[in-house]
Amino acid sequence: MEKQVHVKIDKKSDLTLREVLRKIEEIQSEHPELDVFFDGDMYAICSRPRKVMERL
């Protein structure tokens, strides 16, 4: 699964946690098929396709 970067955040940015979470929610609502998350190593909002669990 390949990770896609939506927003790269400058470490010196004055964005609040609330603003970052709001952006994550916005991206998630626009793309419900993606798992949207904050990547602390890259300091970015990223996503990857949701895993589809097969029923046995």
C-alpha positions as protocol buffer text, in pm:
chain_id: "A"
residue {
  index: 1
  type: MET
  ca { x: 0 y: 0 z: 0 }
}
residue {
  index: 2
  type: GLU
  ca { x: 138 y: 332 z: -102 }
}
residue {
  index: 3
  type: LYS
  ca { x: 109 y: 633 z: 126 }
}
residue {
  index: 4
  type: GLN
  ca { x: -4 y: 961 z: -31 }
}
residue {
  index: 5
  type: VAL
  ca { x: 95 y: 1296 z: 122 }
}
residue {
  index: 6
  type: HIS
  ca { x: -190 y: 1552 z: 119 }
}
residue {
  index: 7
  type: VAL
  ca { x: -42 y: 1831 z: 330 }
}
residue {
  index: 8
  type: LYS
  ca { x: 321 y: 1878 z: 430 }
}
residue {
  index: 9
  type: ILE
  ca { x: 344 y: 2089 z: 748 }
}
residue {
  index: 10
  type: ASP
  ca { x: 644 y: 2307 z: 823 }
}
residue {
  index: 11
  type: LYS
  ca { x: 774 y: 2224 z: 1172 }
}
residue {
  index: 12
  type: LYS
  ca { x: 790 y: 2598 z: 1242 }
}
residue {
  index: 13
  type: SER
  ca { x: 424 y: 2642 z: 1143 }
}
residue {
  index: 14
  type: ASP
  ca { x: 184 y: 2802 z: 1386 }
}
residue {
  index: 15
  type: LEU
  ca { x: -97 y: 2559 z: 1298 }
}
residue {
  index: 16
  type: THR
  ca { x: -286 y: 2434 z: 1600 }
}
residue {
  index: 17
  type: LEU
  ca { x: -372 y: 2072 z: 1665 }
}
residue {
  index: 18
  type: ARG
  ca { x: -737 y: 2163 z: 1615 }
}
residue {
  index: 19
  type: GLU
  ca { x: -659 y: 2297 z: 1265 }
}
residue {
  index: 20
  type: VAL
  ca { x: -464 y: 1984 z: 1174 }
}
residue {
  index: 21
  type: LEU
  ca { x: -747 y: 1760 z: 1296 }
}
residue {
  index: 22
  type: ARG
  ca { x: -1001 y: 1970 z: 1104 }
}
residue {
  index: 23
  type: LYS
  ca { x: -796 y: 1924 z: 785 }
}
residue {
  index: 24
  type: ILE
  ca { x: -776 y: 1548 z: 846 }
}
residue {
  index: 25
  type: GLU
  ca { x: -1156 y: 1536 z: 887 }
}
residue {
  index: 26
  type: GLU
  ca { x: -1202 y: 1741 z: 570 }
}
residue {
  index: 27
  type: ILE
  ca { x: -983 y: 1508 z: 365 }
}
residue {
  index: 28
  type: GLN
  ca { x: -1153 y: 1202 z: 517 }
}
residue {
  index: 29
  type: SER
  ca { x: -1500 y: 1332 z: 427 }
}
residue {
  index: 30
  type: GLU
  ca { x: -1389 y: 1403 z: 69 }
}
residue {
  index: 31
  type: HIS
  ca { x: -1228 y: 1058 z: 37 }
}
residue {
  index: 32
  type: PRO
  ca { x: -1413 y: 801 z: 253 }
}
residue {
  index: 33
  type: GLU
  ca { x: -1224 y: 520 z: 78 }
}
residue {
  index: 34
  type: LEU
  ca { x: -896 y: 641 z: 234 }
}
residue {
  index: 35
  type: ASP
  ca { x: -753 y: 603 z: 581 }
}
residue {
  index: 36
  type: VAL
  ca { x: -629 y: 957 z: 661 }
}
residue {
  index: 37
  type: PHE
  ca { x: -370 y: 1008 z: 935 }
}
residue {
  index: 38
  type: PHE
  ca { x: -92 y: 1236 z: 1061 }
}
residue {
  index: 39
  type: ASP
  ca { x: 256 y: 1099 z: 996 }
}
residue {
  index: 40
  type: GLY
  ca { x: 481 y: 1235 z: 1270 }
}
residue {
  index: 41
  type: ASP
  ca { x: 803 y: 1129 z: 1097 }
}
residue {
  index: 42
  type: MET
  ca { x: 716 y: 1317 z: 779 }
}
residue {
  index: 43
  type: TYR
  ca { x: 522 y: 1588 z: 965 }
}
residue {
  index: 44
  type: ALA
  ca { x: 243 y: 1555 z: 710 }
}
residue {
  index: 45
  type: ILE
  ca { x: -120 y: 1458 z: 669 }
}
residue {
  index: 46
  type: CYS
  ca { x: -119 y: 1139 z: 467 }
}
residue {
  index: 47
  type: SER
  ca { x: -354 y: 866 z: 351 }
}
residue {
  index: 48
  type: ARG
  ca { x: -359 y: 517 z: 216 }
}
residue {
  index: 49
  type: PRO
  ca { x: -640 y: 301 z: 79 }
}
residue {
  index: 50
  type: ARG
  ca { x: -848 y: 134 z: 348 }
}
residue {
  index: 51
  type: LYS
  ca { x: -793 y: -237 z: 388 }
}
residue {
  index: 52
  type: VAL
  ca { x: -1088 y: -443 z: 279 }
}
residue {
  index: 53
  type: MET
  ca { x: -1131 y: -746 z: 504 }
}
residue {
  index: 54
  type: GLU
  ca { x: -1251 y: -1054 z: 326 }
}
residue {
  index: 55
  type: ARG
  ca { x: -1527 y: -1254 z: 484 }
}
residue {
  index: 56
  type: LEU
  ca { x: -1467 y: -1623 z: 521 }
}
